[in-house]
Amino acid sequence: MKYQTFIILGLILSTAVSCQTANQPTNSEENFVSLFNGEDFTNWKVPIGDNGHWKILDGVIDYDAESESEGDKNLWSEKEYEDFILYVDWRIKETPFKNRGVPIILPSGLHKLDENGKVIKIVIPDSDSGIYLRGSSKSQVNIWCWPIGSGEVYGYRNDKNMPAEVRSGVTPNLNADNNIGEWNTFRIEVVGSYLTIDLNGLRIIENVELPGLPEKGAIALQHHGSKRDGEWTGPPSLVQFRNIRISEL
């Protein structure tokens, strides 16, 4: 009789768990919507006066960092989003600019100092772009060549008013970037004011809170860089994007 009771209880618990699981939302692949069709800028707003610098090339979004728009030069999604999971493939095409001001970033998010208390800076070949979350440049997920790796949230890491756990939390726990010229994949999850990022299948940012993050906003692919007398004055967004898809939670 005792064994029969255990069996019945087991069946009841199993059924309850199955029902609970069935009622929970899933994030399987069929729930994702493509934001880029590989042919045109449907779902995106090209900057007014851009003059063809954001373009579609061989089925990917290609940018040469020279938009002629007099206003915002970023490429924005037409739709605004609240909670979501976003997948983006990206690659840096080339690194003609030598960045002489790159700091060594500690796990705390702070910069390493020399014996005189000054920030240590190194020289690297660099290009720079990123992904704005919910319409906010402060919540940009960086794409660049810094030793810390892509995926850090620069605006929060450098905000001295942010708590220590936020500044360390938005600092990647490892450099998961592939080589320059190779494709990378972000998985970016935003729930409430919390952010989680995987890069190339590795968790680099784990459920960190972004205080003040807007409740809703568009997604942007970032412009960066400018020229003077034909020479880059900063790391340019010489980047490409593909396979952009989103699931609203």
N, C-alpha and C positions, 0 to 999 in steps of 0.2 A: 504493500500500500504506500509505504514511504517513497519507493522508487517511482511509482506512478505519479505521486504528487510532484516530485522533482521534474518529471517529464512534462507534465501539464504546465508547471510554472515556466519551464524553459520555452515551451511553445508560445506561451502568452508574451514573454519578454521578447522573443524573436520577432513575433508579429508586430509588437509595439515599435521596436527599433526599425523594422522595415517600413512601417507606415510613416514614422517620423522622417526617415531618410527620403521617402517618396515625396513628402511635402516640402522638403528643403529645396531652394533654388540651386541649380547646377550651373557650372560655367564650362560646359562641354563646348567643343569647337563650333557646333551649329548655332550657338548663341552669339557668336561674334559677327560683326558687320564690317565689311571692308570699307575703309576710308579712301582707298586709292585703287582705281581700276586699271592702272598701267597704261592708260591711253590719253587722259586729259585731267583737268583740275576740278572735275566734279567733286563736290564736298569741301572745296577749298576756296579761299579768297586770295587771289593774286594781288599784290600791292599795286595800287593805282600808279601808273607811270613806270612800272617795273621795266618795260621794254625788252622782255624776253630773257631775262637773266635767271628767273625761276622757269624751268622748262622740263618737258618730258623727253628723255633720251633713252632709247633702247628699253622702254618699259619701266624706267625708274624716274623718280623726281631728282633732277640734277640742278645744282646751284653753283654759280661761279663767284658769289660774294660781291657782285658789282651791280646790284639793283639800282636803277636810276630814279626810283620813287623818292619824292621829296618828303614823304611822311614815313610811317612805319614800314620797314622793309621785310618784316617777317611774313611767313606764309601761315595764315590762320585757317582753322577749320570753320566751316559755316555754322555748325551746331555747337551749342554749349553743353557741358557735361557736369554731372554731379559725381556720384561714385562710379568707378569703372575699372576695368582691366584693359590695358592698352599694350599691344605688341607692335614693335617697330624694328624693321631691319635698317641698318645704317652703315655707311662706310666713309672714311676720310680718303679722298682721292689722292691728295698730295700735300706736302708740307714745305712750301717754298719760304715761309717766314721763319726766322730764327728768333724765338722768344727768349730774351735775356733776363726776364724778371720772374721766373717760375720758382715758387717757394717749395721747400720740403715740408709736407703736411704730416703732422703727427696723428696718431689714432684719436686724440682728443679733438682734432679739427684745428688745433693751433699750429703756428708755424715754428719750425725749428730755428733756434737762435745761435749765433756764434758767441765767442767768449766775451764780446763787448755788448751783448744783448741786442744785436741787430739781426734782422731776418736774413737767413742764408738763401741766396738766389742762385739758380743754375740756368744754363743755356740749353734749350732743346728746340728741335724742329717742331713747329706747332701749327695746327689748324683748330678752329673753335666753332662749335655750334651747340645746339641743345634743343630740349623740348620743354615748352612752357606748359604748366599744368593749371587748369581753371583760370586761364587768362592772366596769370601772374608771372612776371619776369623774375620775381624773387624766388618762385618755386620752380625755377629752371633745373631740369635734369641735364647735367653737362655732357657734352661730347667734345673731347679734346685729346691732347697727347701728354698731359701731365703725368708724372710718375704715380700719383695717387690713383689714377685710372678714371675712366668715364663713369658717370652715374652720380657724382656728388651733387649736392644742392648748394651751389656757391652762395646764393643770396642769404641762406640761413646759416651756413657755416661761418661766414664772415660778419654776421650780425652780433656785435659784442653784447647786445641786450638780450640775446637768447640764452636760456639756461644751458649749462655745460652738457647735459644729457642730449639736448637737441643738436648742438654743434658737433658732438661726437657721433650722434646717431645719423646725421646726414653725410658723414664721411665714409666712403666705401671701405669695407673691411679687407678688401683685396683688389688688386688690379686684374680685372678679367677681360681686358681688351684683347682682341686679336691684333695681328700685325697691321701696320698702315697699309691701306689698299684692300684689306680683306673685309668681308661683311661681318657685322655683329648684330645681335638681337637683344633688344630690351623687352622685358616684361615689367610693366609699371602698373601697380595696383594702388588706387586711391580710394579709401573708405573713410568718410567723415574728414577729419583733419590728419589722418594717418597714411603714411606712404611706405610701400615696400617695393624694392626693385631687384630683379634678377637680370644679370648680364651674361649672355652666352650660357645660360643654364645654371649659373652660380648666384647664390644670394649675396648681394653686396650691401643692401640697405634693408634693415629689418624693422618694420612696423614703428617708424619714428613719427612723432607728432610734429606737425608744422603749424605752430600757433599763428592765427590770423589768416590762414589759407581761406580764400573765398569759397563759399558754399557751392558755387557754380561758375563755369566759365569755359571759354574755348581753349583748344589746344593749338600751339604754334610750333612750327619748325623755325629755328632761330637764324636770323642774319647776324653775321659778325664780320668786322673788318672794313677797311677803307684804304685807298691809295693816295699817295702824294707824289707827284712827278713820276708816276708809273711804278712806284715801289709801295709795297704793303707797309702800313704804319702799325699794324697789329695782326694777330693771327686771324686769317680769313676763314669763312665758312665754305671751304672747298669740299662739299659733302654730297652724298646721294642717299635717297631713302626709297624703300620698297616694302611690300607686304605689311601695310599699315592696317590694323584691324582692331576693333574695340568691342567690348561687351559691357553694357550698362548694368550695374548691380542694383 
